[in-house]
Amino acid sequence: MSKLSFRLKKIKNLISSESNIVWDLCCDHGQLGKSLLQNKQKVYFVDIVPHIIDELKQSIVSSNCEFQAKDATKIIIENRIDESIIMAGVGGWTCIKILDSLINNYTQLKSEFILAPQKNLQTVKDYLLKNDFTLISEDIIQDKKNYYNILKVRRKAYAYNISVPYWSVYAL
């Protein structure tokens, strides 16, 4: 198995220990999802590029995962409190498009989200604030020569045991 980058290790560590289901959206090489299979979590690998999903199917032997070659805006999640949805390595507008689809399909969206947009971070933060999300944590990390922001959020109605002050403080 490939060694995880510092960024992916950080994302992995942000996944709640209570999470039994993890969606690796726009999964690309699937390294993060593969590493989660060791934790006995159910992992959904989703990417719009069919050959990426085909390669993952051939390289992963586990009954605890599913593969979906589709646009992430078309996924059907389980919408459980113990479900984590990860979007890393994609643009901010892609994150917003996927979040918008999920909000429209699940009015009581329970899942936690870990977002690491490559661009348009402030636009993503503004969107989250306007759509009733609470910031659980925000990290800025350096991996090699690049800096990354990683946000962990959940809809306010399902944000339990959070010791971080209301997130609008961070939006400015």
C-alpha positions as CSV (number, residue, x, y, z in Angstrom):
1,M,0.0,0.0,0.0
2,S,1.2,3.5,-0.8
3,K,2.3,5.7,2.0
4,L,-0.2,8.5,2.7
5,S,0.9,12.1,2.3
6,F,0.9,14.3,5.3
7,R,-2.3,16.0,4.0
8,L,-4.2,12.7,3.6
9,K,-3.0,11.5,7.1
10,K,-4.4,14.7,8.6
11,I,-7.7,14.2,6.8
12,K,-7.8,10.5,8.0
13,N,-7.2,11.6,11.6
14,L,-10.1,14.1,11.4
15,I,-12.6,11.4,10.6
16,S,-14.7,10.9,13.7
17,S,-13.9,7.6,15.6
18,E,-17.7,7.0,15.5
19,S,-17.8,7.0,11.7
20,N,-18.7,3.6,10.3
21,I,-19.3,4.8,6.8
22,V,-16.9,7.0,4.8
23,W,-17.4,8.4,1.3
24,D,-14.2,9.3,-0.5
25,L,-15.7,11.6,-3.2
26,C,-13.6,12.4,-6.3
27,C,-11.3,9.7,-4.9
28,D,-8.7,9.8,-7.7
29,H,-6.1,7.2,-6.7
30,G,-8.1,6.0,-3.6
31,Q,-5.2,6.1,-1.2
32,L,-7.2,7.6,1.6
33,G,-10.1,5.2,1.2
34,K,-7.7,2.2,1.0
35,S,-6.1,3.2,4.3
36,L,-9.6,3.4,5.9
37,L,-10.4,-0.2,5.0
38,Q,-7.8,-1.2,7.6
39,N,-10.0,0.5,10.3
40,K,-13.0,-1.7,9.3
41,Q,-15.0,1.2,8.1
42,K,-17.3,0.8,5.1
43,V,-15.7,2.9,2.3
44,Y,-17.5,4.2,-0.8
45,F,-15.0,5.2,-3.6
46,V,-16.6,7.7,-6.0
47,D,-15.0,9.2,-9.0
48,I,-16.5,10.5,-12.3
49,V,-13.6,8.8,-14.3
50,P,-14.6,5.2,-15.0
51,H,-11.1,3.9,-15.5
52,I,-10.0,5.2,-12.0
53,I,-12.9,3.2,-10.5
54,D,-12.0,0.1,-12.6
55,E,-8.4,0.3,-11.4
56,L,-9.5,0.5,-7.8
57,K,-11.8,-2.4,-8.2
58,Q,-8.9,-4.5,-9.5
59,S,-6.5,-3.4,-6.7
60,I,-8.7,-3.7,-3.7
61,V,-9.9,-7.0,-2.2
62,S,-12.4,-6.2,0.5
63,S,-16.1,-6.8,1.0
64,N,-16.3,-3.6,3.0
65,C,-16.3,-1.2,0.1
66,E,-18.3,-0.1,-2.9
67,F,-17.2,1.6,-6.1
68,Q,-19.2,4.2,-8.0
69,A,-18.1,5.6,-11.3
70,K,-20.4,8.7,-11.3
71,D,-20.7,12.4,-10.8
72,A,-20.5,12.9,-7.0
73,T,-23.6,15.1,-7.2
74,K,-25.6,11.9,-8.0
75,I,-24.6,9.8,-5.0
76,I,-27.2,8.4,-2.7
77,I,-25.8,8.5,0.8
78,E,-27.1,6.7,3.9
79,N,-27.5,10.1,5.7
80,R,-26.4,8.8,9.1
81,I,-24.8,10.6,12.0
82,D,-21.9,8.0,11.8
83,E,-21.2,8.9,8.2
84,S,-18.3,11.0,7.0
85,I,-18.1,12.5,3.5
86,I,-14.7,13.6,2.3
87,M,-13.9,16.0,-0.6
88,A,-10.2,16.7,-0.9
89,G,-8.1,17.8,-3.9
90,V,-11.0,19.4,-5.8
91,G,-11.9,23.0,-6.3
92,G,-14.1,25.0,-4.1
93,W,-16.9,25.3,-6.7
94,T,-16.9,21.5,-7.0
95,C,-17.3,21.2,-3.2
96,I,-20.2,23.6,-3.3
97,K,-21.9,21.9,-6.2
98,I,-21.7,18.5,-4.4
99,L,-22.9,20.0,-1.1
100,D,-25.7,21.8,-2.8
101,S,-26.9,18.5,-4.3
102,L,-26.8,16.8,-1.0
103,I,-28.7,19.6,0.8
104,N,-31.4,19.5,-1.9
105,N,-31.7,15.7,-1.6
106,Y,-31.5,15.5,2.2
107,T,-33.2,18.3,4.1
108,Q,-32.0,16.9,7.4
109,L,-28.4,16.2,6.4
110,K,-26.7,14.4,9.3
111,S,-23.3,13.4,7.9
112,E,-20.0,15.1,8.8
113,F,-17.9,16.6,6.1
114,I,-14.2,17.0,5.7
115,L,-13.4,19.5,3.0
116,A,-10.0,20.4,1.6
117,P,-10.7,22.6,-1.4
118,Q,-7.8,23.5,-3.7
119,K,-9.2,26.9,-4.5
120,N,-11.9,29.4,-3.5
121,L,-11.7,28.6,0.2
122,Q,-13.5,31.8,1.2
123,T,-16.3,31.1,-1.2
124,V,-16.7,27.6,0.4
125,K,-16.7,29.1,3.9
126,D,-19.4,31.7,2.8
127,Y,-21.5,28.9,1.4
128,L,-21.2,26.8,4.5
129,L,-22.2,29.7,6.7
130,K,-25.2,30.6,4.6
131,N,-26.3,26.9,4.6
132,D,-26.4,26.3,8.3
133,F,-23.1,24.4,8.8
134,T,-21.1,24.6,11.9
135,L,-17.3,24.5,11.9
136,I,-16.0,21.7,14.0
137,S,-12.3,22.3,13.2
138,E,-10.1,24.1,10.6
139,D,-6.5,23.2,10.1
140,I,-3.9,24.8,7.8
141,I,-1.1,22.4,7.1
142,Q,2.0,22.4,4.9
143,D,2.6,19.2,2.8
144,K,5.9,19.5,0.9
145,K,5.8,23.0,-0.6
146,N,2.0,23.5,-0.6
147,Y,-0.3,24.8,2.1
148,Y,-3.8,23.3,2.5
149,N,-6.9,24.3,4.5
150,I,-8.9,21.4,5.9
151,L,-12.4,22.0,7.2
152,K,-14.5,19.6,9.3
153,V,-18.1,20.7,9.3
154,R,-21.6,19.4,10.1
155,R,-25.1,20.9,9.8
156,K,-25.9,22.8,13.0
157,A,-28.8,20.5,14.0
158,Y,-26.4,17.5,14.2
159,A,-23.3,19.2,15.5
160,Y,-23.0,17.6,18.9
161,N,-20.2,17.8,21.5
162,I,-18.5,20.7,19.8
163,S,-16.3,22.9,21.9
164,V,-15.4,25.4,19.1
165,P,-17.2,28.7,19.2
166,Y,-19.8,29.5,16.5
167,W,-18.0,29.5,13.2
168,S,-18.9,32.9,11.9
169,V,-15.9,34.1,13.8
170,Y,-13.7,32.1,11.4
171,A,-15.5,33.2,8.3
172,L,-14.0,36.7,8.2
